[in-house]
Amino acid sequence: MKAAALILFILPAAAFCQVPWYAPQRADVVIPAPARPADTLDACPKISRLGVAEGYADAPAVKEVALVDGAALPLPADDLNRAGITEVLKTDLDYWNSRPDTAKIQLGQDLYEAPRMRATVKALLDVFSSAVPAEELLKILRDRFKVYRASADDGTGKTVITGYYEAEIKVTKTPDAEHKYPVLLKPADLVKTTADMGVDFDYGRYDETGHLVRHYATQEIHAGKLNGQGLEMVWSAHPSQIMLLQIQGSGVLRFPDGDYMRAGFDGANGWPYRSVQKLLIDCGETPSMSFKDFIKYLSAQGPREERLADLNPRYIYFTPRAKDSAAYGAIGKPLTPGRSIAIDPKYIPLGLFGLLKSTRPVAQGNGLGFKDFNRFISTHDTGSAIRGPGRVDLFWGAGDTAETEASSMKAPGELYLFILR
């Protein structure tokens, strides 16, 4: 799977239909009436005024990507081991080697073709082939590479940085009285749209009249629209847990006996993303909290849980992956924990290498601390919640620490990405 200012060094780097937004009763599940006589969401204008195909997430906070002087770069004192730098650069090179020479990217007002990008990555691999003091590395980057920055609306020049990770959820292989919500495979009629199809959604289906429309929204899927097609991989007791898996884009599906399987992104339904957490905060139902705690909140809502999950019409489909496989990004390659980031490809291309400077959460026993960090990264992924060039998502990897830290990551920072002069 998930906004302010961003600096890119360009070295040539899981929706809604027009139906009631509350969850209908499913034929096979009797859902009791809400515990409260009047649900607070019934009177929330933030929900009632949403258009049928309108998303709801943090607004893009950056309006332009511009070339800047290399003097803007901070001291490149990386906080992780150097092996990860080589790993992301090799991923970038594999990506650009798979693209035709005619492939182009745009940063701000500038266009670059695939050969320039290959040369950029090769030059970076050469730079990082040996240990270089931070001061010398800074000079090399300033002298040999162009630097681009995306500027925030508020004039701070900062980027909003959040985190994501490989989620783990509890599942069963067959449904039962508790586990009623399936993780779904991609429907056979799902169509990945292209620019020449004349639609403004990324996935859809052809309806009975032959028109290309969005695929079924979350609420429709919960109501049984895809039942009987054999798409069920595994079953969960909580639609919010499946929503978690969809937002993270990949994950571990853990069975009661401890065995597990992995699942990866395999398409979406074409509806825009709506942040349920942002909606509930803006409607006055919940305070701000980490995403980990928010999912716990949703999972404890009983009869309301499905209704709340339905607030986000966007739905993600999955495919099984080998147990030992890595999480894959939109780049089509494995993600590198701590170094791969998700970006908005309308502004920032995939396969770019850069430097990230910010403050990150650090798990400390039952609590969190925070520390400043600088780190080299690459643009390897996208997410429907990542909008604008000043909004990026840093991939944390898998495990309890990754979940805790990524769920708490939201800080301003600076992002620089490079292109060979």
Buried (B, 14 or more C-beta within 10 A) or exposed (E): BBBBBBBBBBBBBBBBBEBEBBBBEBEEEEBEEBEEEEBEBEEBEBBEEBEBBEBBBBEBBBBEBBBBEBEEBEEBBBEBEEEBBBBBBBBBBBBBEEBEEEBEBEBBEBEBBBBBBBBBBBBBBEBBEEEBEEEEBBBBBBEBBBBBBBBBBEEBBBBBBBBBBBBBBBBBBEBEEEBBBBBBBBBEEBBEBEEEEEBEBBBBBEEEEEEBBBBBBBBBBBBBBBBEEEBBBBBBBBBBBBBBBBBBBBBBBBEEEEEBBBBBBBBBBBBBBBBBBBBBBBBEBBEEBBBBBBBEBBBEBEEBBBBBBBBBBBBBBBBBBEEEEBBBBBBEBBBBBBBBBBBBBEBBBBBBBBBBBBBBBBBEEEEBEEEEBBBBBBBBBBBBBBBBBBBBBBBBBBBEEBBBBBBBBBBBBBBBBBBBE
